[in-house]
Amino acid sequence: MIMKSVQIIISGDVQGVSFRDSTRTGANIIGIKGFVRNLSGGSVEIIAKGTEEQIKKLIELIKTNPGSSKVKEINVKDYNSEINEENFEIKY
């Protein structure tokens, strides 16, 4: 099973609308490791590690506008740093 790591930046109405909590719940169900956090410009960053299929499921989850968010844009790129989280967490 080949694991990959990605950085996902989500923009839109994604802060203060339960986006991080809903994403954490879904990512833990999918089996993704990593974290989600707010960025200062109003977007949200996800650092995720999982199989190709798990990453695809996470992106599909994001597209459903978790919580009461309104996702406008999703940017995904490879992430080459170590991810040490045991599960998927919210970072503050």
Backbone hydrogen bonds, N-H to C=O, Kabsch-Sander energy under -0.5 kcal/mol:
donor,donor_aa,acceptor,acceptor_aa,energy
4,K,50,G,-2.9
6,V,48,A,-2.5
7,Q,77,K,-3.1
8,I,46,I,-3.1
9,I,75,N,-2.6
10,I,8,I,-0.5
10,I,44,V,-2.9
11,S,73,E,-2.4
13,D,70,K,-2.1
14,V,12,G,-1.4
14,V,42,G,-0.5
22,S,18,S,-2.3
23,T,19,F,-2.6
24,R,20,R,-2.7
25,T,21,D,-2.3
26,G,22,S,-2.3
27,A,23,T,-3.0
28,N,24,R,-2.3
29,I,25,T,-1.7
30,I,26,G,-2.4
31,G,27,A,-1.8
32,I,27,A,-2.5
33,K,49,K,-2.4
34,G,87,N,-2.2
35,F,47,I,-2.3
36,V,89,E,-1.9
37,R,45,E,-2.4
39,L,43,S,-2.9
42,G,39,L,-1.8
44,V,10,I,-2.5
45,E,37,R,-3.1
46,I,8,I,-2.9
47,I,35,F,-2.6
48,A,6,V,-2.5
48,A,46,I,-0.5
49,K,33,K,-2.7
50,G,4,K,-2.3
52,E,2,I,-0.5
55,I,51,T,-2.6
56,K,52,E,-2.3
57,K,53,E,-2.2
58,L,54,Q,-2.2
59,I,55,I,-2.4
60,E,56,K,-2.2
61,L,57,K,-2.2
62,I,58,L,-2.3
63,K,59,I,-2.0
64,T,60,E,-0.7
64,T,61,L,-1.2
65,N,62,I,-1.8
68,S,17,V,-2.7
69,S,66,P,-1.7
70,K,13,D,-1.7
72,K,11,S,-3.0
73,E,11,S,-1.6
75,N,9,I,-2.5
77,K,7,Q,-2.2
79,Y,5,S,-2.4
84,N,82,E,-0.6
89,E,34,G,-2.1
89,E,87,N,-0.5
91,K,36,V,-2.7
91,K,89,E,-0.5
